[in-house]
């Protein structure tokens, strides 16, 4: 990795960790030259990368200002998988599978997910990295009766594609609840939320065309990365 790329990554991490907050100015080019013991040209290349990543705005005569990160529209009404959203919007994203296991639903989990006690389910935890920022943590539960087998490869790609194309399941509708939740220890570890104390939680119970619930998802989002949108149509009386 070239020196200017290393400096870019260091400054980017400082911005994401809120060492430099929105509307702050980064140290001057001269100060950065002194700090990193590099040439001014190297510093300028690093700042150019930060500007292309929409993390700063270079203002003539003032310096490099930290700006609010661009948001991604997340459709609330549509039942769209994360991979479909990535493809539709051309998002630079990577999925890291954190956990894939079979568990038995207990009373507490039943109250959360809607699955009956003692039901055997898959639990999948996936980290979504958007533009090199860990922005989403998806925690999914799938009814093992309806989804008998699940592999790491499927979980890292598109589970919905597997369910519909391979298993022939007809995914129909979802009941969604959007809340602002306190950040958990897991959120702090697996998401780049900096000093934020809260995340956006989108909890979904998802059903097949015959009315059977096959999935519960808690999709936890970095506060400023996604914008949640809806389409409302007036019903005539």
Buried (B, 14 or more C-beta within 10 A) or exposed (E): EEBBEBBBBEBBEBBBEBEBEEEBEBBEBEEBBEEBEBEEEBBBBBBBBBBEBEBBEBEEEEBBBBBEBEEBEBBEEEBEBBBBBBEEEEBEBEBEBBEBEEEEBEEEBBEEBBBEEEBEBBBBBBBBBBBBBBBBBBBBBBBBEBBEEBEEEBBBEBBBEBBBEEEEBEBEEBEBEBEEEEBEEEBBEBBBBBEBEEBBBBBBBBBBEEEEBBBBBBBBBBBBBBEBEEEEEEEEE
